[in-house]
Amino acid sequence: MMWLITGGAGYIGAHVVAAMRAAGERVVVLDDLTAGRSDRLPADVPVVRGSVLDRELLGRVLAEHEVAGVVHLAARKQVAESVEQPIRYYEENVHGLAVLLDAVTAAGVRALVFSSSAAVYGMPDVDLVTEDTPCQPMNPYGETKLAGEWLVRAAGRTHGIATACLRYFNVAGAARPELADTGVSNIVPMFFDRVTTGRTPLVFGDDYPTPDGTCVRDYIHVSDLADAHLAAARWLADRPAPGDLTVNVGTGHGVSVREMAELVAEVTGHGGPVAEVAPRRPGDPARVVASAELIAKELGWSARHDVREMVTSAWRGWQHHRGQTG
Ligand code: WQD
């Protein structure tokens, strides 16, 4: 079966491409290459440079490659940027999805996997976040992901497309150094950036109601996340009738910012203080940890890599891209 992977040249997309190809699926990538890099992809994967806002291009790619399923990852994903540019986020993340769904329904595509986020939950006040925990996004990024889920489910129901919305928790690590995240907008690369420039990592607040006072998150290895896409794609492809599935993709295990700082210090081998406390970052929930039960039950998927493997593989990727020896 041929799959279109939108955003397939991005950090997560390239891992999805690798996982699906390793499992024998055929893929074509659509990516506008603003954040993606085609050198993350094997030479024999067709890459179409373009936007999901380009309806005509989408129609052509779906027809020419006889696409039967879509994994939609192309989106903007930075929370702070979404607060500054909400219209751009709605345009690319929601309108882009609407254009894609229009093309998908016209082309007779049967299955769609949508990249959603734990950001749909906002500030959940529960120990483990289940898929039934109320969705109350706290920023335009999270809003666009929730609106995207609504759109995906509505279009799927009406037009007979089997759909899966995957709510990613905090993604880290790399399957290979070349596939690593090159951005510096999440905790692991932000800590690497500090230690490799002679600065101490910052802990944004140590007075949260958590065991060590720092925020707790559920970190998931990008290779595990990619396998979850493969599992969802197969689940959809094998369904006798359309239906939808919305699941958390996390480990069920919380790691504090302080624990992460200690691990980064150990893995990178940089001396000096492990971390210094800075003021809280506005909008940060104290604890966001997934219940990973539903995805295990529905897709038979569970995470296989631990947080040490995430930091170790991310560090190799950081050194590869920055040419640093640590
Ligand atoms: C994790 C924790 C920080 C850097 C965001 C989005 C989410 C998803 C992933 C997706 C927080 C703390 C960080 C630092 C720190 N986005 N921190 N010092 O905010 O949980 O999630 O990115 O597509 O939707 O909301 O991730 O990695 O920014 O932060 O103390 O230098 O680390 O305060 O508690 P976050 P993060």
Boltz pocket constraint, residues with backbone or C-beta under 6 A from the ligand:
constraints:
  - pocket:
      binder: B
      contacts: [[A, 77], [A, 79], [A, 117], [A, 118], [A, 119], [A, 168], [A, 169], [A, 170], [A, 171], [A, 185], [A, 186], [A, 187], [A, 188], [A, 190], [A, 191], [A, 201], [A, 202], [A, 203], [A, 204], [A, 205], [A, 215], [A, 216], [A, 217], [A, 257], [A, 281], [A, 284], [A, 285]]
      max_distance: 6.0
